[in-house]
Amino acid sequence: MPKPNYNEINERICKDPQNIEYTYRGIKPLYYANPRAKILIIGQAPGKKAQNTHIIWNDASGVRLRKWLGVSDETFYNSGEIAVLPMDFYFPGKGKAGDLPPRKGFAARWHPLLLKTMPNIQLTILVGSYAVKYYLHLKSSAKLTDTVREYQHYLPKYFPIVHPSPRNQIWMARNPWFAAEVLPSLKAKTKMFLKK
């Protein structure tokens, strides 16, 4: 069986008409796929800082995410055991309240192709409403809080969580069960799969 040709896939993403404007501006798609990966993180889209530095989750949200997972920067970026496929591989721009949403159809076009190259994924962590609703096939009216509270229903394949953005500090304060119950389980699952 031939090895996954990540360069070829990346080239196809860059040349796709949907992304060609980014390519003309010298902006590369931001994601991380590895055939050895055991944990997959699916978030919304890279932030401006992440895109500018071409380092995924390179912001305050990323610092908090790694804390939630209980992993070091070294493990997150260099172990090869954690893959990251945002719902869009490019920063979509700023909206009135935070970043614009990932472009529709992007994940459907590129995720299946990249997922085929990662046969060892044992846990997919869905970060935020866009990833959660897409992968769990939930209605747009579904409440993220309810889904995250019932995270055990989606295991062992998926683990839905809220976005680790500092903007969610008020939500965290209103929902103390998340830090008390969900995060310890998330850390335990992460540790378990990374040890295998």
SVG drawing of the C-alpha trace seen along z (x, -y; Angstrom):
<svg xmlns="http://www.w3.org/2000/svg" viewBox="-33 -44 42 46">
<polyline fill="none" stroke="black" stroke-width="0.4" points="0.0,0.0 1.6,-3.3 2.4,-5.8 0.1,-8.9 1.5,-11.6 0.9,-14.7 2.7,-17.0 0.3,-16.0 -2.7,-16.6 -1.3,-19.9 -0.7,-21.0 -4.3,-20.2 -5.6,-22.3 -3.4,-25.2 -4.5,-25.0 -8.2,-24.6 -10.2,-27.6 -11.8,-28.1 -8.3,-28.7 -6.3,-30.2 -6.6,-33.8 -4.8,-32.7 -2.1,-31.0 -1.6,-34.1 -1.0,-36.0 1.6,-33.5 -0.7,-32.0 -0.4,-28.2 -3.2,-26.0 -2.7,-25.3 -3.4,-21.8 -1.3,-18.9 -1.7,-15.3 0.5,-12.3 0.0,-8.6 1.1,-7.9 -1.4,-10.2 -3.6,-8.7 -5.6,-11.8 -7.3,-14.2 -8.3,-17.7 -10.9,-19.4 -11.5,-23.1 -13.0,-25.9 -10.3,-27.7 -6.8,-29.1 -6.8,-32.5 -4.9,-35.5 -1.8,-34.9 -1.7,-31.2 -1.9,-31.9 0.8,-34.6 3.2,-32.4 2.1,-29.2 1.9,-27.5 -1.4,-25.9 -3.2,-26.8 -0.5,-29.5 -2.5,-31.8 -4.1,-32.1 -6.7,-29.5 -4.0,-27.1 -2.2,-27.5 -5.5,-26.8 -6.2,-23.8 -2.9,-22.2 -3.6,-22.7 -7.0,-21.1 -5.4,-18.1 -2.6,-17.9 0.1,-17.9 3.3,-19.9 4.1,-22.0 6.7,-19.4 4.1,-16.6 1.5,-18.7 3.7,-19.9 6.5,-17.3 5.3,-13.9 3.5,-13.1 0.7,-11.6 -1.6,-14.6 -3.2,-15.6 -5.1,-18.9 -7.7,-19.4 -9.6,-22.7 -13.0,-23.0 -11.2,-25.5 -7.4,-25.6 -7.3,-29.4 -8.1,-32.4 -11.6,-33.4 -11.4,-37.1 -12.8,-39.1 -16.5,-39.5 -18.5,-41.7 -18.0,-39.3 -14.8,-37.4 -13.6,-35.5 -15.9,-34.7 -17.1,-31.1 -15.3,-28.4 -16.3,-28.4 -19.2,-26.0 -18.2,-22.8 -14.5,-23.1 -14.3,-20.3 -16.5,-18.0 -14.1,-18.5 -10.7,-17.9 -11.3,-16.1 -12.2,-12.7 -9.1,-12.7 -6.8,-13.5 -8.6,-11.1 -7.8,-8.2 -4.1,-8.9 -4.5,-8.5 -5.6,-5.0 -4.5,-5.1 -6.8,-7.8 -8.4,-6.5 -10.0,-9.7 -11.3,-12.8 -11.7,-15.9 -14.3,-18.2 -13.6,-21.8 -16.4,-24.3 -19.9,-24.4 -18.8,-24.2 -16.9,-21.0 -19.3,-19.5 -22.4,-20.1 -20.8,-18.9 -19.3,-15.7 -22.1,-14.7 -24.7,-15.6 -26.6,-17.9 -29.2,-20.5 -28.1,-24.1 -30.4,-24.7 -28.7,-22.2 -27.1,-23.7 -23.4,-23.2 -23.7,-23.2 -26.0,-20.3 -23.8,-18.3 -20.7,-18.9 -22.5,-18.0 -23.5,-14.7 -20.0,-14.1 -20.0,-10.4 -22.7,-9.6 -20.3,-10.3 -17.4,-8.3 -15.3,-6.4 -15.0,-8.0 -15.7,-11.6 -15.1,-14.0 -17.0,-17.3 -15.8,-20.3 -16.3,-24.1 -13.7,-26.3 -10.9,-27.2 -11.0,-30.9 -10.6,-33.4 -14.0,-34.7 -15.6,-31.6 -14.5,-32.6 -18.0,-33.6 -19.4,-30.3 -16.8,-28.5 -17.9,-30.3 -21.6,-29.5 -20.8,-25.9 -18.4,-24.7 -19.2,-21.0 -17.0,-21.4 -13.8,-22.0 -14.9,-19.6 -16.1,-16.7 -15.3,-17.0 -11.7,-18.3 -10.4,-15.5 -12.0,-12.9 -10.4,-14.7 -7.0,-14.6 -7.3,-11.0 -8.4,-10.0 -5.6,-12.0 -3.0,-10.4 -4.4,-6.9 -4.3,-7.1 -0.9,-8.8 0.6,-6.0 -0.5,-3.2"/>
</svg>
